[in-house]
Amino acid sequence: MKPIYFDNAATTPVLESTLNKFKGWAKVYGNPSSQHQFGQNAREFVEAARHAVATTLKAPDDSIIFTSSGTESNTLVLHGIFLPYISKKEPAHLLISAIEHASVRQTAKFLSTCGIDVEEIPVTTTGIIDTEQLKSMIKPTTKLVSVQTINNEIGTRQPINEIGTICQAKNILFHTDAVQAFLKIDLDVSQLPIDFLSISAHKCYSPKGTGALFIRDKATLVPQLKGGPQEIGMRAGTQNTLGIRCFQESIEKLNESKTRLRDHIQELDSYFLQKISDLEFENHLLSNEKRTPGFINISFPPISSEDMILHMDTNNIAVSAGSACSTGSLDPSHVLKAMNLPKDVIHSAIRISLGIQNTKQEIDSFFSVLNKFITGI
């Protein structure tokens, strides 16, 4: 059977149009900071892509900086906000959701060892933040709230407009990790009360190694990489020109066909859910409330996640047990634990994340393999 890829939340295949143009773009090899024509040709790549990101987010061009990844963007925000408080030994409080990506959770953990007061905002059994509880957790020393737009494991979409409004009223900065949301849903920072927004190219059918960060007011953030004036002085280092140009291609192509591609994912998602409802053995669809189409987390107790993943892989089908950044860990998903789900459900959960290249025939193949596996046990 032809390999089937259902792990698009971990990373996505590169667009064919990008692969076809890649060799030509690679010939633009100048340093974007150089004044000669080679450098200026490369700089045109960077600035055109910056404009593409900014236009998609309804943001000014000079509010977008390029990084190496969503992880770097997330880390830059948290470090950039709190290191000044650490150096001055001033009290500061950070609130993150209990289901944040590892890049936010681990950075927050590091900051806590440096004296920053870090707390996690609980979520419901469907993975949604209770905004009233968020309000009750805010302190006079709260400097930043960081909440994902769409969770990478269960696909829940958080009420970021409401969260940002709460923060704005209290003069607290708000950061959202929108890595899983960019180009999947509309994000308008001219209307949303967001101070920082992180994105990543390889979640958008582009090569790995490029990320971006929206910064509403750069005066609120201390740069972490020093050594040059690149990226509006916020991130030193020669830009990944080729990766940035590929990211622009993804943005343009996905925006051109936005409605059709979103309808395609919605159709696949609905088809998958119908197939689940037809199953005659125990299963649990996790986080169905406010779930973004294309993210499906389902559990088949008592079969372990590892056994299910290995069996699917043996049959040329790629699925996962959660975030790729937690690969190798034997610990259960912190996201599912935060939702207070039963242990047997947590330990048997797998994630199917659909992409624009997937088909209904591939979904049929998945359920054919699944049925044979479970009924044969």
C-alpha positions as CSV (number, residue, x, y, z in Angstrom):
1,M,0.0,0.0,0.0
2,K,1.2,3.5,-0.8
3,P,2.4,5.3,2.4
4,I,-0.3,7.4,4.0
5,Y,0.7,10.5,6.1
6,F,-1.7,11.5,8.8
7,D,0.8,13.5,11.0
8,N,0.4,17.0,9.5
9,A,0.4,18.6,12.9
10,A,4.0,17.5,13.4
11,T,5.1,18.7,10.0
12,T,3.8,19.0,6.5
13,P,5.0,17.9,3.0
14,V,6.6,20.7,0.9
15,L,4.4,22.0,-1.9
16,E,5.2,20.7,-5.4
17,S,5.4,24.3,-6.6
18,T,8.1,25.0,-4.1
19,L,10.0,21.9,-5.0
20,N,9.8,22.9,-8.7
21,K,11.2,26.4,-8.0
22,F,13.6,25.6,-5.3
23,K,16.7,25.2,-7.4
24,G,16.2,28.6,-9.1
25,W,15.7,30.3,-5.8
26,A,18.8,28.7,-4.4
27,K,20.8,30.7,-7.0
28,V,20.0,33.9,-5.1
29,Y,22.7,33.4,-2.6
30,G,23.8,36.8,-1.5
31,N,23.7,38.0,2.1
32,P,20.6,40.1,2.5
33,S,22.6,42.7,4.5
34,S,25.1,43.3,1.7
35,Q,24.8,46.5,-0.3
36,H,25.7,45.0,-3.7
37,Q,23.2,43.6,-6.1
38,F,23.7,40.0,-4.9
39,G,22.7,41.0,-1.4
40,Q,19.9,43.3,-2.5
41,N,18.4,40.5,-4.6
42,A,18.4,38.3,-1.5
43,R,16.9,41.1,0.5
44,E,14.0,41.4,-2.0
45,F,13.2,37.8,-1.1
46,V,13.1,38.6,2.6
47,E,11.1,41.7,2.3
48,A,8.5,40.2,-0.1
49,A,8.0,37.3,2.3
50,R,7.7,39.7,5.3
51,H,5.0,41.5,3.4
52,A,3.2,38.3,2.7
53,V,3.2,37.3,6.4
54,A,2.1,40.9,7.4
55,T,-0.7,41.0,4.8
56,T,-2.1,37.7,5.9
57,L,-2.1,38.8,9.6
58,K,-3.3,42.4,8.7
59,A,-0.2,43.8,10.3
60,P,2.4,46.4,9.4
61,D,5.5,44.9,7.6
62,D,7.8,46.2,10.3
63,S,6.0,44.3,13.0
64,I,7.1,40.9,11.5
65,I,10.5,39.4,12.2
66,F,11.8,36.1,10.9
67,T,13.2,33.4,13.2
68,S,14.4,29.8,12.8
69,S,11.2,28.2,14.1
70,G,8.0,28.6,16.2
71,T,10.0,27.4,19.2
72,E,12.5,30.3,18.8
73,S,9.6,32.7,18.4
74,N,8.0,31.5,21.6
75,T,11.2,31.5,23.5
76,L,12.1,34.9,22.3
77,V,8.9,36.3,23.7
78,L,9.2,34.7,27.1
79,H,12.9,35.4,27.6
80,G,12.6,38.9,26.1
81,I,9.8,39.8,28.5
82,F,11.2,38.3,31.7
83,L,15.0,38.4,31.7
84,P,15.0,42.1,32.5
85,Y,12.9,41.4,35.7
86,I,15.3,38.6,36.5
87,S,18.4,40.8,36.2
88,K,16.8,43.5,38.3
89,K,15.4,40.9,40.8
90,E,11.9,42.4,40.5
91,P,8.8,40.3,41.0
92,A,7.0,39.2,37.9
93,H,4.3,36.7,37.2
94,L,3.7,34.5,34.1
95,L,0.5,32.7,33.2
96,I,0.4,29.9,30.6
97,S,-2.3,27.4,29.8
98,A,-1.8,23.9,31.1
99,I,-1.7,22.5,27.6
100,E,0.9,24.7,26.0
101,H,3.5,23.4,23.5
102,A,6.8,22.2,25.1
103,S,8.7,25.3,23.9
104,V,6.5,27.5,26.1
105,R,6.3,25.0,29.0
106,Q,10.0,24.3,29.2
107,T,10.9,28.0,28.8
108,A,8.4,28.8,31.6
109,K,10.0,26.1,33.7
110,F,13.4,27.6,33.2
111,L,12.1,31.1,34.1
112,S,10.7,29.7,37.3
113,T,14.1,28.5,38.4
114,C,15.3,32.2,37.9
115,G,12.7,33.6,40.3
116,I,9.8,34.2,38.0
117,D,6.4,33.3,39.4
118,V,4.9,30.8,36.9
119,E,1.3,29.4,37.0
120,E,-0.7,27.2,34.7
121,I,-4.2,28.1,33.8
122,P,-6.4,24.9,34.0
123,V,-8.5,23.7,31.1
124,T,-11.9,21.9,31.0
125,T,-12.3,18.2,30.0
126,T,-12.5,19.4,26.4
127,G,-9.3,21.5,26.6
128,I,-10.8,25.0,26.8
129,I,-9.6,27.7,29.2
130,D,-12.1,29.0,31.6
131,T,-11.7,32.8,31.2
132,E,-13.3,33.5,34.6
133,Q,-10.6,31.4,36.2
134,L,-8.0,33.2,34.2
135,K,-9.3,36.5,35.6
136,S,-9.0,35.1,39.2
137,M,-5.4,34.1,38.6
138,I,-4.2,37.5,37.5
139,K,-1.9,39.3,40.0
140,P,-0.6,42.8,40.3
141,T,2.8,41.4,39.1
142,T,1.4,39.5,36.1
143,K,3.4,40.7,33.1
144,L,2.5,38.2,30.4
145,V,-0.2,35.6,29.5
146,S,0.7,33.0,26.9
147,V,-2.0,30.8,25.4
148,Q,-2.0,28.8,22.1
149,T,-4.5,29.7,19.5
150,I,-5.0,26.1,18.4
151,N,-3.6,23.2,20.5
152,N,-1.3,20.9,18.6
153,E,-2.6,17.6,20.1
154,I,-6.3,18.0,20.3
155,G,-7.0,20.9,18.0
156,T,-9.0,23.0,20.5
157,R,-9.3,26.6,19.5
158,Q,-9.0,29.0,22.5
159,P,-11.0,32.2,22.9
160,I,-8.0,34.4,22.2
161,N,-10.0,37.5,21.5
162,E,-11.6,37.3,25.0
163,I,-8.3,36.4,26.6
164,G,-6.5,39.3,24.9
165,T,-9.3,41.7,26.0
166,I,-8.9,40.6,29.6
167,C,-5.2,41.2,29.4
168,Q,-5.5,44.5,27.7
169,A,-7.9,45.8,30.4
170,K,-5.3,44.9,33.0
171,N,-2.3,46.3,31.0
172,I,-0.9,42.8,30.7
173,L,0.9,41.6,27.5
174,F,-0.6,38.7,25.6
175,H,1.3,36.2,23.5
176,T,-0.3,33.4,21.4
177,D,1.5,30.5,19.8
178,A,-0.4,30.4,16.5
179,V,1.9,27.8,14.9
180,Q,-1.1,25.4,14.3
181,A,-3.4,28.2,13.4
182,F,-1.6,30.3,10.7
183,L,-3.3,29.8,7.3
184,K,-5.8,27.4,8.8
185,I,-8.0,30.1,10.3
186,D,-8.1,33.9,9.7
187,L,-6.0,35.9,12.1
188,D,-6.4,39.7,12.0
189,V,-4.1,41.4,14.5
190,S,-5.5,44.8,13.6
191,Q,-8.6,43.6,15.4
192,L,-7.4,41.0,17.9
193,P,-5.8,42.3,21.2
194,I,-2.6,40.3,20.7
195,D,0.9,41.7,21.4
196,F,3.0,38.7,20.1
197,L,2.1,35.9,17.7
198,S,4.3,33.0,16.7
199,I,4.2,31.0,13.5
200,S,6.3,28.4,11.7
201,A,6.8,27.6,8.0
202,H,7.1,23.9,8.2
203,K,3.5,23.6,9.5
204,C,2.4,25.4,6.3
205,Y,3.8,23.0,3.6
206,S,7.2,24.7,3.5
207,P,10.7,23.4,4.5
208,K,11.8,23.3,8.1
209,G,14.1,26.0,9.5
210,T,12.0,29.2,9.3
211,G,9.6,30.8,11.7
212,A,8.2,34.3,12.3
213,L,7.0,36.5,15.1
214,F,4.5,39.4,15.1
215,I,5.6,42.0,17.6
216,R,3.1,44.9,18.2
217,D,5.6,47.1,20.1
218,K,9.2,46.1,19.9
219,A,10.0,48.3,22.9
220,T,8.3,45.7,25.1
221,L,10.7,43.0,24.1
222,V,14.5,42.6,24.7
223,P,16.3,40.9,21.8
224,Q,18.0,37.6,22.7
225,L,20.3,37.1,19.7
226,K,22.9,39.9,19.4
227,G,25.6,40.7,16.9
228,G,23.8,42.5,14.0
229,P,20.9,44.8,13.1
230,Q,18.9,42.2,11.2
231,E,15.2,41.8,11.6
232,I,14.5,45.3,12.8
233,G,17.2,44.9,15.5
234,M,15.2,42.2,17.2
235,R,17.0,39.0,16.0
236,A,20.6,39.2,14.9
237,G,22.0,36.6,12.4
238,T,21.9,36.2,8.6
239,Q,18.4,35.3,7.5
240,N,17.5,31.9,6.0
241,T,16.8,33.5,2.7
242,L,15.9,30.3,0.8
243,G,13.6,29.1,3.6
244,I,12.0,32.5,3.8
245,R,11.3,32.5,0.1
246,C,9.8,29.0,0.3
247,F,7.5,30.3,3.1
248,Q,6.3,33.1,0.9
249,E,5.3,30.5,-1.7
250,S,3.3,28.6,0.8
251,I,1.5,31.7,2.0
252,E,0.6,32.8,-1.5
253,K,-0.5,29.4,-2.7
254,L,-2.6,28.6,0.4
255,N,-4.1,32.1,0.4
256,E,-5.0,31.8,-3.3
257,S,-7.0,28.6,-2.7
258,K,-8.0,29.3,0.9
259,T,-11.7,28.5,0.7
260,R,-11.2,25.4,-1.4
261,L,-8.5,24.0,0.8
262,R,-10.4,24.7,4.0
263,D,-13.5,23.1,2.5
264,H,-11.4,20.1,1.6
265,I,-10.1,19.7,5.2
266,Q,-13.6,20.1,6.6
267,E,-14.9,17.5,4.2
268,L,-12.2,15.0,5.2
269,D,-12.8,15.7,8.8
270,S,-16.5,15.1,8.5
271,Y,-15.9,11.9,6.6
272,F,-13.5,10.7,9.3
273,L,-16.0,11.5,12.1
274,Q,-18.7,9.5,10.2
275,K,-16.4,6.5,9.9
276,I,-15.7,6.8,13.7
277,S,-19.4,6.8,14.4
278,D,-19.8,3.6,12.4
279,L,-17.2,1.7,14.6
280,E,-18.6,-1.2,16.6
281,F,-15.9,-1.3,19.2
282,E,-15.1,1.1,22.1
283,N,-13.6,4.4,21.2
284,H,-13.4,7.9,22.6
285,L,-13.2,11.1,20.4
286,L,-11.3,13.6,22.5
287,S,-12.0,17.3,22.6
288,N,-14.9,17.6,20.2
289,E,-15.9,21.1,21.5
290,K,-14.4,24.0,19.5
291,R,-12.1,21.5,17.7
292,T,-10.5,22.8,14.6
293,P,-11.1,20.6,11.5
294,G,-8.2,18.3,10.7
295,F,-7.2,17.6,14.3
296,I,-8.6,14.3,15.5
297,N,-7.5,12.7,18.8
298,I,-9.1,9.4,19.4
299,S,-8.6,6.6,22.0
300,F,-9.2,2.9,21.7
301,P,-8.8,1.4,25.2
302,P,-7.2,-0.9,26.2
303,I,-4.9,-0.8,23.2
304,S,-1.8,1.3,23.9
305,S,-0.9,4.3,21.8
306,E,2.5,2.7,21.1
307,D,1.0,-0.5,19.8
308,M,-1.5,1.3,17.6
309,I,1.2,3.6,16.1
310,L,3.5,0.7,15.4
311,H,0.8,-1.4,13.8
312,M,-0.3,1.6,11.6
313,D,3.3,2.2,10.6
314,T,3.8,-1.4,9.7
315,N,0.9,-0.9,7.3
316,N,2.4,2.3,5.9
317,I,0.2,4.7,7.8
318,A,1.7,7.5,9.8
319,V,-0.1,8.7,12.9
320,S,1.2,9.9,16.3
321,A,0.5,9.9,20.0
322,G,0.8,13.7,20.3
323,S,3.4,16.4,19.9
324,A,6.5,15.4,17.9
325,C,8.5,17.5,20.4
326,S,7.7,14.8,23.0
327,T,8.9,11.9,20.9
328,G,10.8,9.3,23.0
329,S,9.0,10.2,26.2
330,L,7.2,7.4,28.0
331,D,5.1,9.9,30.0
332,P,1.5,10.3,29.0
333,S,0.5,13.5,27.2
334,H,0.4,16.5,29.5
335,V,-2.4,17.9,27.4
336,L,-4.7,14.9,28.0
337,K,-3.7,14.7,31.7
338,A,-4.6,18.4,32.0
339,M,-8.1,17.5,30.7
340,N,-8.5,15.0,33.6
341,L,-9.3,12.1,31.3
342,P,-9.2,8.5,32.5
343,K,-5.8,6.9,32.4
344,D,-6.9,4.1,30.0
345,V,-8.1,6.7,27.6
346,I,-4.9,8.8,27.8
347,H,-2.7,5.8,27.3
348,S,-4.5,4.6,24.2
349,A,-4.9,7.9,22.5
350,I,-3.6,8.6,19.0
351,R,-3.6,11.8,16.9
352,I,-4.7,11.9,13.3
353,S,-3.9,15.3,11.7
354,L,-5.2,15.8,8.2
355,G,-3.5,17.8,5.4
356,I,-4.4,19.3,2.1
357,Q,-2.8,16.3,0.3
358,N,-5.0,13.7,2.1
359,T,-8.0,11.9,0.5
360,K,-11.1,10.0,1.5
361,Q,-9.5,6.9,0.0
362,E,-6.7,7.2,2.5
363,I,-9.2,7.5,5.3
364,D,-10.9,4.3,4.1
365,S,-7.5,2.6,4.2
366,F,-6.9,3.7,7.7
367,F,-10.2,2.3,8.9
368,S,-9.7,-0.9,7.0
369,V,-6.4,-1.5,8.9
370,L,-7.9,-0.3,12.2
371,N,-10.8,-2.7,11.9
372,K,-8.6,-5.7,11.1
373,F,-6.3,-4.9,13.9
374,I,-8.9,-4.4,16.7
375,T,-11.2,-7.2,15.7
376,G,-8.2,-9.5,15.4
377,I,-7.1,-9.0,19.0
